[in-house]
Amino acid sequence: MKSIAIWGNTFQGEHLEGLANMLESLRSEGFRVWIHSIFAVYLRQRGVEIEEFEIVKALPKEAECVFSFGGDGTFLQAAQWVGSREVPILGINTGHLGYLTSYSLDEATEILEAVKADKFTREYRSVIEACCEGMPEGFWPYALNEVAVLKAATASMVTVHAEVDGKYLADYMSDGLVVSTPTGSTAYNLSIGGPILQPTLECLVLAPIAAHSLTMRPVVIGASSRIRLVASSRSEESRVSIDGRSFLMPCGREIQLCKAPFRVVVLRRPDSNFANLLRKKLGWGL
């Protein structure tokens, strides 16, 4: 791979020197590099030399790979930038946990060698598509992590009526309901007691938030299932969150969830495996 598009967050702070060194290495190795315009402005204002690189808003069609500089939230934004094109994304952690990232900036030499030789493990991650009436104009309706239907008012709960493939599942009386992909199983889903799933599995998890019933537990269903959700609440509104991007929706309006017609391609280091990742990133079993 010789054509790299770069996405990054604007909270790099102590990582600016490492970023500058990485960009210089890409230049000296003869890579063609594009930098997203917002990130480019941020770097330029902080004295990072980017004059030899192309500044873009849309992902160039020639890009063979996307570098995401940041944490997991930045990776989700990079996935939105890529959209349905399935260009592989390499996460380089300059954030906190960085569960979706594979490298840190101090591994720049290893990263460049892996890119030149294309020595990565490719993981194909399923995505949820959300459809509902009244979604804000221009809102990207896809989730790599999760879709959540949440209460809009802090003092009252929400009841989420859930159907799977046209069959009634449950009425979740709770603070909300999270529908998670395997990738998102270690995000919001994990924090509310949902199961950890191997990220390349083809399934979904429905997990209630602070359910008002001892019998309401997370449920795992097939990835090809179609889910229908309808919220009701005394506040007359619920909040729909899609990978952390949210909007208010009137109660009684349905939201349909299904498997998206594309996947997100995540690049992992060649020696990466699921169990080691859990131990390293989450301290699992330690």
C-alpha positions in Angstrom: 0.0 0.0 0.0 1.4 3.4 -1.0 -1.5 5.7 -0.7 -2.6 6.8 2.8 -5.4 9.0 3.9 -5.2 10.5 7.4 -7.9 11.3 9.9 -7.2 12.5 13.4 -8.7 14.3 16.3 -7.7 17.8 17.5 -6.5 16.8 20.9 -3.0 15.5 20.1 -1.1 17.6 22.7 2.0 15.6 23.7 1.8 13.5 20.5 2.5 16.3 18.0 6.2 15.6 17.8 5.5 11.9 17.1 2.9 12.9 14.5 5.4 15.2 12.8 8.0 12.4 12.7 5.4 9.9 11.3 4.4 12.3 8.5 8.1 13.0 7.6 8.6 9.2 7.4 5.7 8.8 5.1 7.0 11.6 2.9 10.6 10.3 2.8 9.3 6.7 2.0 7.5 8.1 -1.0 3.9 7.5 0.2 1.1 9.5 -1.4 -0.6 11.2 1.6 -3.9 13.0 2.0 -4.9 14.7 5.2 -8.5 15.6 6.1 -8.9 19.4 6.1 -9.9 19.8 9.8 -7.0 17.8 11.0 -4.7 19.6 8.6 -5.7 23.0 10.0 -5.0 21.7 13.5 -1.6 20.5 12.6 -0.6 23.6 10.6 -1.6 25.9 13.5 0.7 23.9 15.8 3.7 24.1 13.6 3.6 20.6 12.0 4.9 20.7 8.5 2.3 19.4 6.0 2.9 21.5 2.9 3.9 18.6 0.7 0.6 16.7 1.4 -2.8 17.0 -0.2 -5.6 18.5 1.9 -9.0 17.0 1.3 -12.5 16.8 2.7 -13.8 13.7 1.0 -11.9 10.4 1.1 -10.0 10.2 -2.2 -10.9 7.3 -4.4 -7.2 6.3 -4.7 -6.7 5.8 -1.0 -5.7 2.3 -0.1 -5.7 2.8 3.6 -6.8 5.2 6.3 -4.7 6.1 9.3 -6.8 7.1 12.3 -4.8 9.1 15.0 -6.7 9.1 18.2 -8.7 6.8 20.4 -11.9 4.7 19.8 -14.1 7.8 19.2 -11.7 9.0 16.5 -11.8 5.5 14.9 -15.6 5.7 14.7 -15.3 9.0 13.0 -12.8 7.6 10.5 -15.2 4.8 9.8 -17.9 7.4 9.0 -15.4 9.1 6.6 -14.8 5.9 4.8 -18.5 5.1 4.7 -19.5 2.1 2.5 -16.2 1.9 0.6 -14.6 -0.7 2.9 -11.2 1.0 2.7 -9.2 -0.6 5.6 -8.6 1.5 8.7 -5.5 1.4 10.8 -5.9 2.8 14.3 -2.9 4.5 15.9 -3.6 5.3 19.5 -3.0 8.8 20.8 -6.1 8.7 23.0 -6.9 6.7 26.1 -8.1 3.0 25.9 -7.8 2.7 22.1 -9.5 -0.7 22.0 -10.0 -0.4 18.2 -6.4 0.8 17.6 -3.5 -1.5 16.9 -0.3 0.6 17.3 1.1 3.6 19.2 3.1 6.4 17.7 6.4 5.0 19.1 6.0 2.1 16.8 6.3 4.2 13.6 9.0 2.1 12.0 7.0 -1.1 12.5 3.9 0.6 11.1 5.6 1.7 8.0 7.2 -1.7 7.4 3.8 -3.4 7.8 2.1 -0.9 5.4 4.8 -1.3 2.7 4.6 -5.1 2.9 0.8 -5.1 3.7 1.4 -7.4 6.6 -1.8 -7.0 8.5 -4.6 -9.1 9.7 -7.9 -7.8 8.2 -10.9 -8.0 10.4 -14.3 -7.5 8.8 -16.7 -5.9 11.2 -20.5 -5.8 10.8 -22.4 -2.5 10.9 -26.0 -1.7 12.0 -28.2 0.5 9.8 -30.9 2.5 11.5 -34.0 3.8 9.7 -36.7 6.1 11.2 -38.9 8.9 10.1 -37.6 12.4 11.1 -33.9 11.6 11.3 -32.0 14.9 11.0 -30.9 15.8 7.5 -27.4 14.5 6.7 -27.3 12.3 9.8 -25.2 9.1 9.1 -27.5 6.2 10.0 -24.8 3.6 10.6 -23.2 2.2 13.8 -20.0 0.3 14.1 -20.5 0.1 17.9 -24.2 0.5 18.9 -27.6 2.0 18.5 -29.2 3.1 21.8 -32.8 4.2 22.5 -32.5 6.3 25.7 -34.8 8.2 28.0 -34.8 11.9 27.2 -35.6 13.2 30.7 -33.4 12.3 33.6 -36.3 11.9 36.1 -38.4 9.4 34.1 -37.7 6.0 32.6 -38.6 4.9 29.1 -40.3 1.7 27.9 -38.9 0.3 24.7 -41.1 -2.1 22.8 -38.9 -4.5 20.9 -39.7 -6.9 18.0 -37.3 -9.2 16.2 -38.2 -10.4 12.7 -41.7 -9.3 13.2 -42.2 -11.2 16.5 -42.7 -9.6 19.9 -39.6 -9.9 22.1 -40.2 -7.7 25.2 -41.2 -4.3 26.6 -38.0 -3.0 28.3 -38.9 -0.7 31.2 -35.6 0.9 31.8 -33.3 3.9 31.2 -32.9 2.7 27.7 -32.0 -0.2 25.4 -28.6 -0.7 23.6 -28.4 -2.8 20.4 -24.7 -3.6 20.0 -22.5 -5.1 17.3 -19.7 -7.5 18.4 -17.3 -4.6 17.9 -19.4 -2.5 20.3 -19.7 -5.3 22.8 -16.7 -3.9 24.7 -18.1 -0.4 24.7 -21.5 0.8 26.1 -22.7 -2.8 26.1 -20.0 -4.0 28.4 -20.6 -1.1 30.9 -24.2 -2.2 31.4 -23.5 -5.8 31.9 -23.7 -7.2 28.4 -21.5 -10.0 27.1 -18.1 -9.6 25.5 -18.2 -11.0 22.0 -15.4 -11.9 19.5 -15.6 -8.8 17.2 -15.8 -10.8 13.9 -18.9 -12.7 14.9 -22.2 -12.2 13.0 -24.6 -11.3 15.8 -26.2 -8.5 17.8 -26.8 -7.9 21.5 -29.9 -6.3 23.0 -29.0 -5.1 26.5 -31.3 -2.9 28.7 -29.9 0.0 30.8 -30.9 -0.2 34.5 -33.9 -2.4 33.8 -36.9 -2.2 36.2 -37.1 -6.0 36.3 -34.8 -8.7 37.6 -35.6 -11.0 34.6 -34.5 -8.6 31.9 -31.1 -9.7 30.8 -29.0 -9.2 27.6 -30.1 -11.3 24.6 -27.9 -12.3 21.6 -29.6 -12.6 18.2 -28.4 -13.2 14.6 -26.9 -10.3 12.7 -29.4 -10.7 9.8 -32.3 -10.2 12.2 -34.5 -7.1 11.7 -35.3 -5.2 14.9 -38.2 -2.9 15.4 -38.2 -0.5 18.4 -40.9 1.9 19.7 -40.3 4.0 22.8 -42.9 5.4 25.2 -42.4 7.7 28.1 -44.1 10.4 30.2 -41.6 12.9 28.7 -43.1 12.3 25.2 -39.6 12.0 23.7 -36.7 9.6 23.6 -33.1 10.0 22.5 -31.6 7.9 19.8 -27.9 7.5 19.9 -25.9 6.1 17.0 -22.2 5.6 18.0 -22.5 8.6 20.3 -24.2 10.9 17.7 -27.8 11.5 18.9 -31.1 13.2 18.2 -34.5 13.4 19.9 -37.4 11.4 18.5 -41.1 11.7 19.5 -42.3 8.7 21.5 -44.5 6.3 19.5 -42.3 6.6 16.3 -40.6 3.4 15.3 -37.0 2.8 14.5 -35.9 -0.1 12.4 -32.5 -1.7 12.7 -30.9 -4.2 10.3 -27.5 -5.3 9.1 -25.8 -2.7 6.8 -24.9 -3.6 3.3 -21.2 -3.0 4.0 -18.6 -3.8 6.6 -15.8 -1.8 8.3 -12.4 -3.3 7.6 -10.1 -3.0 10.6 -6.3 -3.6 10.2 -4.7 -5.4 13.1 -1.0 -6.3 13.7 -0.2 -9.7 12.4 0.3 -11.3 15.8 -3.0 -9.8 17.2 -5.5 -12.2 18.8 -8.7 -11.7 20.7 -7.6 -13.0 24.1 -4.4 -11.0 24.2 -6.3 -7.9 23.2 -8.7 -8.3 26.1 -5.9 -8.8 28.5 -3.9 -5.8 27.2 -6.7 -3.3 26.8 -9.2 -4.3 29.4 -7.0 -6.2 32.0 -9.3 -9.2 31.4 -8.6 -12.1 33.7 -5.8 -10.4 35.5 
